Amino acid sequence: HFADMISVGGGLFSALSSQVMGNSDFMNGAFPAEYSNALSGVFDMSIRNGNNEKYEHAFQAGLLGFDFASEGPLNRKNHSSYLFNYRYSATGLLGALAGDLNIAYQDFSFKLNIPTRKAGTFSFWGIGLTDANKSDITADKTKWETYADREKSETEMAKAAGGITHKYLLGNSAYIKTSLAATYTNNHPRIEQLLSGSETQYQTMVDMKNSDWDIVLSSYINKKITARHINRTGITITGLQYNLDFNLSPEFGLDKPMEKIARGNGFSTVVSAFSSSIIDL
């Protein structure tokens, strides 16, 4: 949540609740070749399967917000299951009740796991979040020290990812796993500044729109060649689409209008293939 914001960096906390997280791997040194586009480290997180035998529900409230989760079988005969989790910020609820929304966030994640007898196992999964942050000028003008005290800002952010994964067993020593996924990101910060000597007129100082789509198709085959040798070979195709429009005032404190810093859109494709082996000596 609130990633890519000034002074926040990578974000405040994860949008993936502990209610749905499965086994995850963190690698900060050498990592397998399948993570070919990573630079310094990898945090491979996964959503676990829901309980395929009985229904379970959970509700909790804390400082971060309200959390509701549910899981259970879709069909007990084929061991299919569902799992979902929804969270809403406590600050957003309090702000909505008070009529003064300051900081609010919510997220939703789910997974459907559907095994079949002959066609393998299908998984449908997704996660999405929305963030909103709003601030007003400092009401007491005697406390103004910088131009930031006469600014009001509003930031809206949205992120989503979802897809389908298929796993098919090739005998007792190999399987092939294929996934098609898409991710979406949209950021829109906006800052207005009260003009010098005015009580009501504002000048827009920042208006930055940035959205992008990623579509990823990946597939690999995992083969146990011998008791001491396991090989994984695969390919990943990623389509990247972006659209940005950055407008910024060159001098925040001098009431100068915005200038267009950058504007553009485009699409590119990245293709990578890998083969890696684990050999137990």
C-alpha positions as CSV (number, residue, x, y, z in Angstrom):
1,H,0.0,0.0,0.0
2,F,1.1,3.6,-0.8
3,A,4.1,2.5,-2.8
4,D,6.0,4.9,-5.1
5,M,5.1,7.9,-3.0
6,I,7.6,10.5,-1.8
7,S,9.1,9.5,1.6
8,V,7.2,6.2,1.5
9,G,9.4,4.3,-1.1
10,G,8.3,0.7,-1.5
11,G,5.1,1.2,0.6
12,L,3.8,1.1,4.1
13,F,2.7,-2.6,4.3
14,S,1.7,-5.5,2.1
15,A,-1.7,-5.8,0.5
16,L,-1.4,-9.5,0.8
17,S,-3.0,-10.5,4.1
18,S,-1.4,-13.1,6.3
19,Q,-4.8,-14.9,6.1
20,V,-4.1,-16.0,2.5
21,M,-0.3,-16.2,2.3
22,G,1.2,-19.6,1.5
23,N,4.8,-20.8,1.5
24,S,7.0,-18.0,0.3
25,D,10.7,-17.8,-0.6
26,F,13.1,-14.9,-0.1
27,M,16.4,-14.8,-1.8
28,N,18.8,-11.9,-1.5
29,G,21.9,-13.4,-3.1
30,A,22.2,-15.9,-6.0
31,F,18.8,-17.0,-7.1
32,P,17.5,-19.5,-9.8
33,A,17.7,-18.6,-13.5
34,E,13.9,-18.3,-13.8
35,Y,14.0,-15.0,-12.0
36,S,16.1,-13.6,-14.9
37,N,14.9,-10.0,-14.7
38,A,15.6,-9.5,-11.0
39,L,18.5,-7.3,-9.9
40,S,19.3,-7.6,-6.1
41,G,16.8,-10.0,-4.6
42,V,13.6,-12.0,-5.0
43,F,10.6,-12.4,-2.7
44,D,8.4,-15.1,-4.3
45,M,5.1,-15.0,-2.5
46,S,2.1,-17.3,-3.1
47,I,-1.5,-17.5,-2.2
48,R,-2.3,-20.8,-0.4
49,N,-5.2,-23.1,-1.3
50,G,-8.4,-22.9,0.7
51,N,-9.6,-25.7,2.9
52,N,-11.2,-28.3,0.7
53,E,-12.9,-30.2,3.5
54,K,-14.8,-27.7,5.7
55,Y,-15.8,-24.0,5.7
56,E,-13.9,-21.6,7.8
57,H,-14.5,-17.8,8.4
58,A,-12.6,-15.2,10.2
59,F,-13.1,-11.6,11.2
60,Q,-10.6,-9.3,13.0
61,A,-10.2,-5.7,13.8
62,G,-7.0,-3.8,14.6
63,L,-5.1,-0.6,14.2
64,L,-4.6,-1.2,10.5
65,G,-8.3,-1.9,9.8
66,F,-10.9,-4.5,9.5
67,D,-10.2,-7.9,8.0
68,F,-12.7,-10.6,6.8
69,A,-11.6,-14.0,5.3
70,S,-13.5,-17.1,4.2
71,E,-12.5,-20.4,2.7
72,G,-14.0,-23.8,2.1
73,P,-14.8,-26.5,-0.5
74,L,-16.4,-25.8,-3.9
75,N,-16.9,-29.4,-4.6
76,R,-15.8,-32.0,-2.0
77,K,-15.7,-34.8,-4.6
78,N,-12.9,-33.3,-6.7
79,H,-11.3,-31.5,-3.7
80,S,-11.8,-28.0,-5.2
81,S,-11.7,-25.0,-2.9
82,Y,-12.1,-21.2,-2.6
83,L,-10.3,-18.6,-0.5
84,F,-10.8,-14.9,-0.3
85,N,-9.8,-12.0,2.0
86,Y,-11.0,-8.4,2.2
87,R,-9.6,-5.5,4.3
88,Y,-10.7,-2.0,4.8
89,S,-8.7,0.7,6.7
90,A,-9.9,1.9,10.1
91,T,-8.7,5.4,9.2
92,G,-10.8,5.4,6.1
93,L,-13.9,4.3,8.0
94,L,-13.4,6.9,10.7
95,G,-12.8,9.6,8.0
96,A,-15.9,8.6,6.2
97,L,-18.0,8.8,9.4
98,A,-16.5,12.2,10.2
99,G,-16.9,13.5,6.7
100,D,-13.1,14.2,6.4
101,L,-11.3,11.5,4.4
102,N,-7.6,11.8,5.1
103,I,-6.0,8.4,4.4
104,A,-7.9,5.3,3.3
105,Y,-7.1,2.0,1.7
106,Q,-8.7,-1.4,1.0
107,D,-7.6,-4.6,-0.7
108,F,-9.1,-7.9,-1.8
109,S,-7.5,-11.2,-2.7
110,F,-8.8,-14.6,-3.7
111,K,-7.9,-18.0,-5.1
112,L,-10.0,-20.8,-6.6
113,N,-8.2,-24.2,-6.8
114,I,-9.8,-26.7,-9.1
115,P,-8.2,-30.2,-9.6
116,T,-9.4,-32.4,-12.4
117,R,-8.9,-36.1,-13.0
118,K,-7.2,-36.0,-16.4
119,A,-6.6,-32.3,-17.3
120,G,-4.4,-31.3,-14.3
121,T,-5.1,-28.6,-11.7
122,F,-6.4,-25.1,-12.5
123,S,-6.0,-22.1,-10.2
124,F,-7.7,-18.8,-10.6
125,W,-6.3,-16.0,-8.4
126,G,-6.2,-12.3,-8.0
127,I,-5.4,-9.4,-5.8
128,G,-6.3,-5.7,-6.0
129,L,-6.0,-2.6,-3.9
130,T,-7.0,1.1,-3.8
131,D,-5.3,3.8,-1.8
132,A,-6.4,7.4,-1.2
133,N,-4.6,10.2,0.6
134,K,-5.8,13.7,1.1
135,S,-4.4,16.7,3.0
136,D,-5.5,20.3,3.4
137,I,-3.7,23.6,4.0
138,T,-2.7,24.5,7.6
139,A,-5.7,26.4,8.9
140,D,-3.8,28.7,11.3
141,K,-1.8,31.1,9.0
142,T,0.3,32.2,12.0
143,K,1.9,28.7,11.9
144,W,2.9,28.9,8.2
145,E,6.6,28.4,7.8
146,T,7.0,27.1,4.2
147,Y,5.0,27.0,1.0
148,A,3.9,23.5,1.8
149,D,1.7,24.9,4.6
150,R,-0.6,26.5,2.0
151,E,-0.9,23.4,-0.2
152,K,-3.6,20.9,-0.4
153,S,-3.0,17.5,-2.0
154,E,-4.9,14.4,-3.1
155,T,-3.5,11.1,-4.3
156,E,-5.3,8.2,-5.7
157,M,-3.6,4.9,-6.4
158,A,-4.8,1.5,-7.7
159,K,-3.0,-1.8,-8.3
160,A,-4.2,-5.2,-9.4
161,A,-2.9,-8.5,-10.5
162,G,-4.7,-11.7,-11.5
163,G,-4.4,-14.7,-13.7
164,I,-4.9,-18.4,-14.3
165,T,-2.3,-21.2,-13.5
166,H,-2.3,-24.7,-14.8
167,K,-0.3,-27.6,-13.5
168,Y,-0.2,-31.0,-15.3
169,L,1.7,-34.1,-14.1
170,L,3.8,-35.9,-16.6
171,G,4.1,-39.3,-14.9
172,N,5.7,-39.5,-11.4
173,S,8.9,-37.6,-12.1
174,A,7.9,-34.5,-14.1
175,Y,5.2,-31.8,-14.4
176,I,4.6,-28.7,-16.5
177,K,3.3,-25.5,-15.1
178,T,1.9,-22.7,-17.2
179,S,0.4,-19.3,-16.1
180,L,-1.1,-16.3,-17.8
181,A,-1.3,-13.2,-15.7
182,A,-1.9,-9.5,-15.9
183,T,-0.9,-6.6,-13.6
184,Y,-2.3,-3.0,-13.5
185,T,-1.0,0.1,-11.8
186,N,-2.4,3.6,-11.7
187,N,-1.1,6.6,-9.8
188,H,-2.5,10.1,-9.8
189,P,-1.1,12.7,-7.3
190,R,-2.4,16.2,-7.5
191,I,-1.3,19.3,-5.5
192,E,-2.9,22.7,-5.4
193,Q,-1.4,25.8,-3.7
194,L,-3.2,28.9,-2.4
195,L,-2.0,31.9,-4.3
196,S,-0.1,34.5,-2.4
197,G,-2.3,37.2,-1.1
198,S,-5.5,35.2,-1.9
199,E,-8.0,33.5,0.4
200,T,-9.8,31.4,-2.1
201,Q,-7.8,31.1,-5.4
202,Y,-5.6,28.0,-5.9
203,Q,-2.9,27.2,-8.5
204,T,-2.4,23.6,-9.5
205,M,1.3,22.8,-9.0
206,V,1.4,19.0,-9.6
207,D,-0.8,16.8,-11.8
208,M,0.9,13.5,-12.6
209,K,-0.9,10.6,-14.2
210,N,0.9,7.3,-14.6
211,S,-0.7,3.9,-15.6
212,D,0.8,0.7,-17.0
213,W,-0.3,-2.8,-17.8
214,D,1.9,-6.0,-17.8
215,I,0.7,-9.2,-19.4
216,V,2.9,-12.2,-18.6
217,L,2.8,-15.7,-20.1
218,S,5.2,-18.2,-18.5
219,S,5.6,-22.0,-18.7
220,Y,8.2,-24.4,-17.5
221,I,8.8,-28.1,-17.2
222,N,10.2,-29.5,-14.0
223,K,11.9,-32.9,-14.4
224,K,13.5,-35.2,-11.9
225,I,16.2,-36.8,-14.0
226,T,17.8,-38.9,-11.3
227,A,17.6,-39.0,-7.5
228,R,20.2,-36.3,-7.3
229,H,19.5,-34.2,-10.4
230,I,16.4,-32.0,-11.0
231,N,16.1,-29.8,-14.0
232,R,13.7,-26.9,-14.7
233,T,13.5,-25.4,-18.2
234,G,11.0,-22.7,-19.3
235,I,10.2,-19.5,-21.1
236,T,8.5,-16.2,-20.1
237,I,6.9,-13.6,-22.4
238,T,6.1,-10.2,-20.9
239,G,4.2,-7.4,-22.7
240,L,4.6,-4.0,-21.2
241,Q,2.2,-1.1,-21.9
242,Y,2.5,2.4,-20.3
243,N,0.8,5.7,-20.4
244,L,2.1,8.8,-18.6
245,D,1.4,12.5,-18.4
246,F,3.6,14.5,-16.0
247,N,2.8,18.2,-15.3
248,L,4.8,20.1,-12.7
249,S,5.4,23.7,-11.6
250,P,9.1,24.7,-11.9
251,E,8.9,26.9,-8.8
252,F,6.5,25.7,-6.1
253,G,6.6,28.9,-4.0
254,L,6.4,31.5,-6.8
255,D,2.9,30.7,-8.0
256,K,4.1,29.7,-11.5
257,P,1.9,27.6,-13.7
258,M,2.7,24.0,-14.5
259,E,4.9,22.8,-17.3
260,K,4.6,19.5,-19.1
261,I,7.6,17.4,-18.0
262,A,6.8,14.2,-19.9
263,R,4.0,12.7,-21.9
264,G,3.9,9.4,-23.8
265,N,2.7,5.9,-24.2
266,G,4.0,2.8,-25.7
267,F,4.3,-1.0,-25.7
268,S,7.2,-3.4,-25.6
269,T,7.8,-7.1,-25.3
270,V,10.4,-9.0,-23.3
271,V,11.1,-12.7,-24.0
272,S,13.4,-14.7,-21.7
273,A,14.2,-18.4,-21.6
274,F,16.1,-20.4,-18.9
275,S,17.3,-23.8,-17.9
276,S,18.6,-24.6,-14.4
277,S,19.6,-27.7,-12.6
278,I,19.9,-28.7,-9.0
279,I,22.5,-31.5,-8.5
280,D,23.0,-33.0,-5.1
281,L,26.6,-34.0,-4.8
